Amino acid sequence: MVSIDNIKQARERIKDYIKVTPLQIAPHLSELIGASVFLKLESEQITGSFKVRGALNRMMTLSKEEIEKGVITASTGNHGLGIAFASQQLGICAKVVFPIGASTVKRDRMKESGVEIIQDVGYEDVEPYGRQLAKDHGLTYVSPYNDPEIVAGAGTSGLEIIEQQDEIDVVFVPIGGGGLISGIATVIKSMTPTTQVIGVQSEASPEVYDSWVAGHWVESEESDSLAQGLMGGVESTSITLDIIKKYVDRIILVSEDSIRKAMRFLFEKESLLIEGAGAITTAALMENAHEFAGKKIVLILSGGNISKEDLLTQIT
């Protein structure tokens, strides 16, 4: 398990490289819900998403031998961008296995950072393929979520939330592999245990939800989603499954139409350019508005790596 002390150590380690992201009131969303809704803008992080927190923390804990050999990861984009930034800052050679058909905006930004992009397989195969390449070439595989240092790095966002706003009733967090919610839930339940932690997944990619309901890992079918950043499934041995089981109060599945409406609302009403994976928490709140009236709510907007043109195409 990852402890609150691990997360505090991670913050000290990475603080010179990252931003403390804003936690700001969402006036139009607050009015719509009848609640005080705050947005944690990880979309304004240095690479456009929270992922750089974990990537830096993991890369900064590599051994000298691991640094010399280099690293490889599998990513739908934001984790790859985090690894690219960390490798550039720390002088470590990195490769990213990136799914066929994934965001060209994220692919192009990774290329600009100098990492090698390997685009041979689809979403469901990127992790096993990345691990196999690591084994074949003697590289260190850096998981997007299944690693204590990745979870601890992601959890630094939770420390900021606690310091930025007190007496929070509910925190909504996106779930892909579960690294972000594992880190944030560890912080929230350690420091303000009465605060409810709710995870959100797309109906198109429900593996963590299905595993949480079953009480053990189950494999689920996945289809294309506006929340591409949450796709790719989760490894059966992931440490995040146990952390989620221990700390997360509830997981909500949302429809693609709800994600689209949330992206549109954030763009048109709150003037925010948020990708589907980041807007999914807004979708969950809007779908279940009646349950949360009068509450103080934090929504994690985990990433904003989408062009205005792509967003307008997706929401129309």
N, C-alpha and C positions, 0 to 999 in steps of 0.2 A: 504493500500500500504506500501511497504518497502522503506525507504528513504536511501540516501547515508549516513546520520548520523548513522542510524541503523547498516549499514554495517561497518562503521568505529569503532563503539562500539563493534561489534562482533570481529573485528580483535584484539582489545585490550584484549578482554576476552579470546581468544583462542591462542594467539600468543606463549605462553610458551609450547604448546602441539604439534604444527604443524610445518611443514617445509614451507619455502618460496620456491616454486617449480621453476625450471629453465624455462626461455624463451630463446630457442636457435634456431639459424638459421638451416634450413633444406637444405643443399647445393644441394642435388640431386633433391629434389622436387622443389626447386627454379628454377633450370635449366630447369626442365621439363615444368613448368608453364610459365617461362619467367617473374618471379616476385620475390620479396623478401618475402619468406615464413618462418615464425617463429612458433615454436611448443611450446605451454605451456604444460609442462610435469607434469600434475596432476597424471600421472602414477607413478611418483616418490614421491608422498605424503606418509606419514607415514604408511597408510594402503593400499597403492597401488591405491588410487583414491581420487578425490576431496570430496567425501561424508563425510569424517571425519570432515570437516570444519563445516558443518551444524549440524551434530550429536553432536559435542562438544558444539556448541553454544546453542543448544536447551537443552541439559542435564545440562548445567551450569546455566540455567535460571529456572530450576524446583524449585517449592516450597519445603519446608521442608517436608510437608505432602506427596507430590508426590514422593520425594526421598525415603521416608520410605516405600511406597507401591510398588515401582518399576515401570518399564516401559515395554511396548511391542511395537514391530514394525512389519511391513511387508516389505520384501525386496527380490530382486532377487540376492542380494549378497553384493554389495559394500556399500550400506547404512547400512546393517546389520553388516559389518565389522567395519564401523565407530561407530555404537552404541556399538559394542563389545569393541572397544578400549576405548571409552568414559566411559563405565560402569566400565572397569578395572581401569582406571585412577582415577575415581571419587568415586569408591566404591558403585555403584548403581546396584541393581539387574535388569537384562534385559532378555527378551525373544524375539526371532525372528521367525516370520512366514515366511517360506522359501518355494518356489514353488517346487512341485514334478517335477523332470527332470531338475532342474537348475544345475549350475556349481558345481561339486563335489569339485573342488579346493577351491572355496569360502566357501562352507559348512564346509569343514574340517578346514579351517582357523578360522571360527567363533567358532567352537567347541573348538579349542585350546585356544581361549580367555575366555572360561568359560561361554558363554551365553547358554541359553536353546534353542535348535532348535525345532520348531514345523513344521513338513513337512506333512501336511494332504491334501492340496488342490493344484490346478494348478495355473498358472500365473494370470488368470483373477479373481480368487477368493481370493487371499492372503490379499488384503486390507480390503474388507468387513469382512473377517474371523478374521483378526487381530483386527479390531475395535469391533467386537462382543465379542471376548475374553477379550478385555480391559474392556468392560462394565460388563461382567459376573464376572470378578475377581477383579474389582476395581483398575485396573492398568491405568497408563497414556499412551495413544497411541501416539507414535512419528511418524508422517507422514514422508515419504521420501522426500516430496516436498511441501505439502499443509500446510505450517506453516511459519509465518513471520521470526521466528528465524532460521529455516532451510535455507530459501532463503537468509537471511542476512549473515549467515555463508558461504554459497556457493559464495556469492558476494565478499568475501575477495580475491578470486582468481583474480577478475577483478581489484581490487585496485593494486595488484602486477603487473598486465599487464601494467597498465598506468604508473607505476613507472619504469618498466623495458624497455619500448620502447615507444617513442613518435611518433606522426604523423602517426598513424595506419589508413589505409583505410578501412579494413574489418576485422571483427572477426567472425569466424565460431564456433558455439557452439552446441554440441549434445543436443537433447531433448528426455527425457523420460517422467517424470511427469512435467518437466519444472522448477524445482528449480534452477538448475545451470544457465540456460539462463536468468531467471528472475533476479537473483542476479547480474550477469555480465552485462546484458543490463541496469540495473538501474545505475550501476557505469559508464558505457561507455557513456550513453546518458546524464548523469549528468555532466560528466567531459570533454568529447570530443564528443559533440553531432553530429558532421559531420561524425564520424566513423559509418560505416554500420554494423549492427548486423544481422547475418544470422543464423537461426536455422536449424538443420538437423535431420531428422527422416528416418527410414527405411520404404520402401513401405510396408513391412510386419506388421508394427505397426504404423499407421498413425493418431492416434486419435487427437493429438494436431494440426497437420497440417489440418485435416478436420474441426476441431472446429475453427481454425484461419480463414480458407477460408469462413466458414459459418457465422462467427461473433458471434457464440454462441456455447456452448458445444454440441457436437454430439457424439453418440456412434459409434465406428468403429470396424469392424472385425479385428482380429489379428491372424497372423500365426507365426510359429517358425522363428527365425531370428538369424543370427550370432551376432547381436547386442542384446544379451539376456538382458544386463543391462538396456536397454531402454524399455523393454516389461512390460506389466501389466496395460496399460491404464492409465487414469487420472480421478480423481473424478470430478463429474459435478460441485461441489461447489469450486473447487480449486482456490486459490488466484492467482496461476500462470497464469491462462488463461487471466485475466484482465491485468496483467503486460506485458505479451507477446503481447497482442493486442495493448498496449500503446507504447512499446519500440522496438519491433522487426520489422525489415524492411522487412524480407522475410524468408520463410521456404522452404527448398528443401527436396524432397524425393529422396532417392537413392535405387538402386537395391541391392539384396544380392550379385550379381556378382561383383558389384562395391565395396562393403564392403570387399569382399574376396581379390580383387586386391589391395585395399588400405592396408590391413593387410600385404599382401605379400611384397608390395613396402616398407613399413616402416621397415619390418624385414630385407629384403635383401639389401636395399639401404641405409637406415638410421640407421640400427643396433638397432632397437627398438622392444621390445616385447609388442604389444598393442592389447588389446581385441577388439572385433568388435564394441562395443559401443563407444570406444575411437577412433577407426580408422574411424568412420563414417564421420567426418569432412574432413579428407583427401579424402575420397571417393567423397564427394560433390565437392571439389575443382578440383579433377582430371576429374570428369564428365563434369565440366563447365569451363575448363581451359581457353578457349578463352575469356571469359568475364573478367578475372582478371589479364591478362598480364600487367606488369608494375606497379602493385599495391604492397603496403606493407600489408601483410596478416598475421593474427594470427590464428592458428588452435588450439582449445582446445583438447588435447588428454586426455580424462577424466579419463581413467583407464587402468591399465596394469595387472590386476589379471587374468592371463591365463598362463598355463604352456607351455613350448616350445613344448612339445609333442602334446598338444591339438591344439596349433596354427598351427603346421605343418599339422595336420590332417585336419583342417578347410580350409587351403589355397591350398591344393592339390586336 
